[in-house]
Structures are given as C-alpha cells and as structure tokens.
Amino acid sequence: MKNMVRNIGKWPKKYLAIGLILLLVATGFIFYSTRSDQKPSEVTTVRKGDLVAEVSAAGTLSGQKMIPLRFQTIGKLARVNVKEGDRVYAGQFLANLDNSDQLIALQQAQNTLRDKQAQLDKVLDDIHLFQYGMGGFDNIGTLNETMTQRQLRTTAEVVRDNAYDSVKLTQKALEDTLIIAPVGGIVTEVNFISGQNVSTQDVIITLINTSKIYFNAEVDEADIGKILPNQKANITLDSYPDQIFEGAIDQIIPQTITTSTGATVVIVKIKLNNTPEKFVNGLSGQASIEISRIEDTLIIPIEALKDDNSVFVQTNQGPQKRIVKIGIQTDTEVEIKDGISEENQVILNP
C-alpha cells in the first residue's frame, strides 16, 4: 500500500488532473441515476363525499327451492305435458299415468253414492215428511223420533257415508296418477317419456320455484362477521355484465363449506328485487355487499395514509406530517374524521 502511494506521488500532474475529472464524472453519474429513479411527489385534494364499505363475494343464481316431482303410485307414463324451460303456474297439470281403471272406479263410486243418498232421502221422506208434514225434518234426531225411526234413519245414513268414503278413496287413487305443479316456477328437467313404466322413486319432473330469486354468495369466513340480515347488495352476472341486480341479505346459512380452491366460505342468500328477463338456474356472478355507508365525509386515497395513521400535507413551508383520526375504509379510500381539512393537499408518496 505504501509503495502504491509512493508511486501515485510520482505520477505527472496531468494524469492526476485527468483522474480527478473522471472521478467527479462518475460520482455525478451515480448521483443523477439515483435521483432519476425517484418519482416526483404526487398530491391529491382532500374531498367530501359518500364512502361505502363493501364485501365482495362470488356466487350463483338460484330459485327459492328445487322441487322433484314423483307419482304416488306405479304405472305406465301416459303423457308429459311440459318440456324443459317451460314456465308453469301453481295447480297446472304436468303429467299423468295410464289411469283408465281409476277413472272407471271413481265413476262407479260416485254412482253408488248417488244411489245411497237417494235411499237415505226416501227413508227421511217416509218417516218424517209423511208423518209430520213440511216441518217434519226439524224432528230429525230429536226425541220425537221413535226407536224404529231412528234405527232406519241411522242405517241409511251409515250406508250413505260409506259410499262417500269410497268416492274419496277412488279420488285419491286417481290423484296419485297425476302430477300437478305445487307452485309456480320453471321446469329444469324432464326425465321420462310416454310409454315408460315408472315407480314412486322415479323423479319425473324437476321444478324450480321462482317466486323468489336468490344469489347465493360465497362469503369468506374472515368477512362473515361483517354480514347482517337486510344489508343491501348489488349483483352483476357474467351473462348480464351491463345490468345491476339489487337485493338484500335474506339468510346466512350457519355452515361453512370448502370451495374447489380450498377457501372456507359461508353461503349468504341475497334476495333479488329485480331479476333477469330470462332466468337460468346456476348463472355465476359477483356480489358487492354494503356493510357500512358514510355520507358527506372527508375522504382521501388509502395510499396517502401511513401505518401510524399519519398523512403528509403539502404546505408553503413544505410537507408537514399530521396524525389523523380515521373511520371506515375501502380498498381504495379511507374516511378522515379529524386531523386535516377539506381542500388540504395530501402527498400520496412522500
């Protein structure tokens, strides 16, 4: 090292001057490069406005309930009166088995009932109307009847009542061969065609109740504590990207599920106020659930807030650090309750 210093001392002065110039140039280049990498300060104005905090969740569209429809007896399918996609109303006839035997049995039971009713009317007429005149029917079941009269009347009534029960039984047997829509909705599946033999376990038609339309949002378990009934929500569906569907939280299912990506979520049912013109069960989309709203408050971008709840305000004397009191936050903005004023200029990247 000493030899090197001695050798430098022996260099001509012009070489020393050249070396000094090169050193200054290199130092200046490094300084300029370092300064040029730094972005200029950006400022924004503190403004007043409405701030809405939201929880976002993916999900799917669904009706109120999926209803599988079956026959209550075995038999051969005679007719299916609907197809997939049809909208039906409550009480509409949808399908039936071959029920010719049941129709005949019902007609015979109704004929028997008519006959037994006529026999009862004849007994009442003979006993009361003949004996007491037009007001005689007021004596039915009173102490004015003799034991013989009461026995004749009771026997005729029992026969008539048994015939009536037979009619109800044959009506039930006929109804078991029919499928009637229990509610209004849309047919999503038709699983059999005419001529096939079916059992009571076979689902012939699947109907989805569309009297209420829901969006089943998969809310992350970390956010479920923020969700409450009746909170407002906006829904966008992938099939209707330019339309917003409004709704409110109707039900929070008290059970976690694991998604295909491994996330733990809770299903939150959002009842829609307006629905797609063409309902398709299972359409995917995104929900924005409003968890809090502040109107006419001071707002700054979230990047202007530092970890110690401070901001830098641009003043005539340069940037000044100020501690602020914050309120609700979103992904992009934060409410300021105290510490700065409207129209202050805050630095985004001090």
C-alpha positions in Angstrom: 0.0 0.0 0.0 2.9 2.4 0.9 4.6 1.6 -2.4 1.3 2.4 -4.2 1.0 5.8 -2.5 4.7 6.5 -3.3 4.1 5.5 -6.9 1.0 7.8 -7.2 3.1 10.7 -5.9 5.5 10.1 -8.8 2.7 10.4 -11.4 2.8 13.5 -13.6 0.3 16.2 -12.6 -1.6 16.0 -15.8 -2.5 12.3 -15.0 -3.7 13.3 -11.6 -5.9 16.0 -13.1 -7.4 13.6 -15.6 -8.1 11.1 -12.8 -9.8 13.7 -10.7 -12.1 14.7 -13.6 -13.1 11.1 -14.2 -13.9 10.6 -10.5 -16.1 13.7 -10.5 -17.9 12.5 -13.6 -18.5 9.0 -12.2 -19.8 10.5 -8.9 -22.2 12.8 -10.7 -23.5 9.9 -12.9 -24.2 7.8 -9.8 -26.0 10.7 -8.1 -28.0 11.5 -11.2 -29.0 7.9 -11.7 -30.1 7.6 -8.1 -32.2 10.8 -8.2 -33.7 9.9 -11.6 -35.2 6.6 -10.1 -37.2 8.6 -7.6 -40.8 9.5 -8.6 -41.9 13.1 -8.2 -44.2 13.7 -5.3 -47.9 13.3 -6.1 -50.6 15.2 -4.3 -54.3 15.0 -4.1 -57.0 17.2 -2.6 -59.0 16.1 0.5 -62.6 15.9 -0.7 -66.0 15.4 0.8 -68.3 12.7 -0.4 -70.1 9.4 0.3 -68.0 6.4 1.3 -69.3 2.9 1.1 -67.5 -0.1 2.6 -68.3 -3.4 0.8 -67.6 -7.1 1.0 -67.2 -8.8 -2.4 -68.1 -12.4 -3.0 -68.6 -14.7 -6.0 -71.7 -16.9 -6.2 -74.5 -18.3 -8.3 -78.1 -17.5 -9.1 -80.9 -19.8 -7.9 -84.6 -20.0 -7.3 -86.3 -20.4 -3.9 -86.3 -24.2 -4.0 -85.7 -27.1 -6.3 -88.7 -29.5 -6.2 -88.5 -33.1 -7.5 -91.9 -34.3 -8.7 -92.9 -38.0 -8.5 -96.0 -40.1 -8.9 -97.6 -41.6 -5.7 -98.2 -44.9 -7.4 -96.6 -47.2 -10.0 -97.7 -47.4 -13.6 -97.1 -46.6 -17.2 -96.5 -43.0 -18.1 -99.2 -41.8 -20.4 -98.4 -38.2 -21.0 -95.9 -35.4 -20.1 -97.5 -32.0 -20.7 -94.3 -29.8 -20.3 -90.8 -29.6 -21.5 -87.6 -28.3 -20.0 -87.6 -24.5 -19.8 -91.4 -24.2 -19.6 -92.7 -21.7 -17.0 -95.7 -23.2 -15.1 -98.2 -21.9 -12.6 -99.4 -23.4 -9.3 -102.1 -26.1 -10.0 -101.1 -26.7 -13.6 -101.4 -30.3 -14.9 -97.9 -31.6 -15.8 -98.1 -35.4 -16.4 -100.2 -38.5 -15.8 -100.0 -42.3 -15.8 -102.5 -44.5 -17.6 -105.4 -44.1 -15.2 -108.4 -45.6 -17.1 -109.0 -48.1 -14.3 -109.0 -45.3 -11.7 -111.4 -43.2 -13.8 -113.9 -46.2 -14.0 -113.6 -46.9 -10.3 -114.3 -43.2 -9.5 -117.4 -43.2 -11.7 -118.7 -46.3 -10.1 -118.1 -45.0 -6.6 -119.9 -41.7 -7.5 -122.9 -43.7 -8.8 -123.1 -45.8 -5.6 -123.0 -42.6 -3.6 -125.9 -41.1 -5.6 -127.9 -44.3 -5.0 -127.3 -44.4 -1.3 -128.1 -40.7 -0.9 -131.4 -41.4 -2.7 -132.2 -44.3 -0.3 -131.5 -42.1 2.7 -133.7 -39.3 1.3 -136.5 -41.9 0.8 -136.2 -43.0 4.5 -136.3 -39.4 5.7 -139.3 -38.7 3.5 -141.3 -41.8 4.6 -140.6 -41.3 8.3 -140.7 -37.5 8.8 -142.3 -35.8 5.9 -145.2 -38.2 5.7 -145.8 -38.2 9.4 -145.2 -34.6 10.3 -145.7 -32.6 7.1 -143.3 -30.0 5.7 -141.9 -29.1 9.1 -141.2 -32.7 9.9 -137.5 -32.6 9.0 -137.0 -30.4 12.1 -137.7 -33.6 14.1 -134.7 -35.5 12.8 -132.5 -36.6 15.6 -135.0 -35.2 18.3 -137.0 -37.1 20.9 -140.0 -37.0 18.5 -138.4 -39.9 16.6 -139.3 -43.4 17.7 -136.6 -46.0 18.2 -137.6 -47.7 14.9 -137.5 -44.5 13.0 -134.1 -43.7 14.4 -132.7 -47.1 13.5 -134.0 -46.8 9.9 -132.5 -43.4 9.5 -129.2 -44.2 11.1 -128.7 -47.3 8.9 -129.4 -45.3 5.8 -127.0 -42.6 6.9 -124.2 -45.1 7.6 -124.6 -46.6 4.1 -124.5 -43.2 2.5 -121.4 -42.2 4.5 -119.6 -45.4 3.5 -120.4 -44.6 -0.1 -119.0 -41.1 0.3 -115.8 -42.5 1.8 -115.4 -44.8 -1.2 -115.6 -41.8 -3.5 -112.8 -40.1 -1.6 -110.6 -43.2 -1.8 -111.1 -43.5 -5.6 -110.5 -39.8 -6.0 -107.2 -40.2 -4.1 -106.2 -43.2 -6.3 -106.8 -41.1 -9.4 -104.9 -38.1 -8.0 -101.9 -40.4 -7.4 -101.7 -40.9 -11.2 -101.3 -37.2 -11.8 -98.5 -34.7 -11.3 -99.8 -31.2 -10.5 -97.5 -28.2 -10.1 -97.5 -27.4 -6.4 -96.1 -23.9 -7.0 -95.3 -21.6 -9.9 -91.8 -22.0 -11.4 -89.7 -23.2 -14.3 -89.2 -26.8 -15.4 -85.5 -27.7 -15.3 -85.6 -31.4 -16.0 -88.0 -33.9 -17.7 -86.5 -37.4 -17.1 -89.1 -39.8 -18.8 -91.2 -40.1 -21.9 -94.6 -41.5 -22.6 -94.9 -45.3 -22.5 -92.2 -45.9 -19.9 -93.0 -47.8 -16.7 -92.2 -45.7 -13.6 -92.1 -46.2 -9.8 -92.8 -44.0 -6.8 -89.0 -43.4 -6.5 -88.5 -42.0 -10.0 -88.3 -38.2 -10.4 -90.4 -37.5 -13.4 -90.0 -33.7 -13.5 -87.8 -31.2 -11.6 -89.3 -27.8 -11.0 -87.6 -24.8 -9.5 -89.7 -22.3 -7.5 -89.1 -18.9 -8.9 -91.5 -16.9 -6.7 -88.3 -15.7 -5.1 -84.9 -15.4 -6.9 -81.7 -15.6 -4.8 -78.0 -15.0 -5.4 -76.0 -17.5 -3.2 -72.8 -15.5 -2.4 -69.8 -17.4 -1.1 -68.5 -15.0 1.6 -65.0 -15.7 3.0 -65.1 -16.8 6.7 -62.9 -13.8 7.6 -65.7 -11.4 6.4 -68.8 -13.2 7.7 -68.8 -11.2 11.0 -69.5 -8.1 9.0 -72.6 -9.5 7.3 -76.0 -8.8 8.8 -79.6 -9.5 7.6 -81.2 -6.8 5.3 -77.9 -5.3 4.3 -78.1 -4.1 0.7 -76.2 -5.8 -2.1 -75.6 -5.2 -5.8 -75.2 -8.3 -8.1 -73.6 -8.5 -11.5 -74.0 -11.7 -13.5 -71.5 -12.8 -16.1 -74.3 -13.3 -18.6 -75.6 -9.7 -18.0 -72.4 -7.7 -17.5 -74.1 -4.3 -18.2 -77.0 -4.8 -15.7 -77.0 -4.4 -11.9 -79.4 -6.5 -9.9 -80.3 -5.1 -6.5 -81.1 -7.1 -3.4 -80.7 -7.6 0.3 -79.4 -10.2 2.7 -82.2 -12.7 3.4 -80.4 -15.6 5.1 -76.9 -16.6 6.3 -76.5 -20.3 6.2 -74.9 -21.4 9.5 -72.5 -23.8 8.0 -69.0 -23.4 6.4 -68.1 -25.1 3.1 -64.8 -25.6 1.4 -64.5 -24.4 -2.2 -62.6 -26.1 -5.0 -59.7 -23.7 -4.4 -59.5 -24.7 -0.7 -61.1 -21.5 0.7 -63.5 -21.7 3.6 -66.7 -19.8 2.9 -70.2 -19.3 4.2 -73.2 -19.2 1.9 -75.2 -15.9 2.2 -78.5 -15.8 0.4 -79.3 -12.5 -1.2 -82.9 -12.0 -2.3 -83.1 -10.0 -5.6 -85.5 -7.2 -6.1 -85.1 -7.2 -9.9 -84.4 -10.4 -11.8 -83.0 -11.3 -15.3 -85.6 -11.4 -18.0 -84.6 -15.0 -18.7 -84.0 -16.9 -15.5 -81.3 -19.7 -15.8 -80.5 -21.5 -12.6 -76.8 -21.5 -11.7 -75.7 -18.4 -13.5 -72.4 -17.2 -12.0 -71.6 -13.6 -10.9 -70.3 -11.3 -8.2 -72.0 -9.7 -5.2 -71.0 -6.4 -3.6 -72.5 -6.3 -0.1 -72.7 -2.9 1.6 -71.6 -3.3 5.2 -71.4 0.4 6.0 -72.1 3.8 4.5 -71.0 7.3 5.5 -72.4 10.3 3.7 -70.7 13.7 3.2 -67.5 12.9 4.9 -63.8 13.7 4.3 -62.1 11.2 2.1 -58.5 10.6 1.0 -56.9 7.8 -1.1 -55.8 4.8 1.0 -52.2 5.2 -0.2 -51.9 8.6 1.4 -52.4 7.0 4.9 -49.3 5.7 6.6 -49.0 2.8 9.1 -49.0 5.2 12.1 -52.3 6.9 10.9 -50.5 9.9 9.6 -50.5 11.8 6.4 -48.2 14.4 4.8 -49.9 17.7 3.9 -48.3 20.0 1.3 -47.8 23.5 2.7 -45.9 26.6 1.8 -43.2 25.5 4.1 -43.0 22.1 2.6 -44.5 18.7 3.6 -45.9 18.5 7.1 -46.7 15.3 8.9 -50.1 15.2 10.7 -51.7 12.5 12.8 -55.3 11.8 11.7 -58.3 10.0 13.1 -59.7 7.6 10.6 -63.2 6.0 10.1 -64.3 3.3 7.7 -62.0 2.1 4.9 -62.5 0.6 1.5 -59.9 -1.0 -0.8 -59.1 2.4 -2.3 -60.3 5.2 0.1 -60.4 6.0 3.8 -62.6 8.3 5.9 -60.9 11.1 7.8 -62.7 12.2 11.0 -60.1 14.6 12.3 -56.6 16.0 11.7 -56.9 17.6 8.2 -59.5 19.8 6.4 -61.3 19.8 3.2 -59.1 21.2 0.3 -55.9 20.3 2.1 -53.3 18.8 -0.3 -52.0 15.4 0.9 -49.0 13.7 -0.6 -49.5 10.2 -1.9 -45.9 9.1 -2.0 -43.9 11.3 0.5 
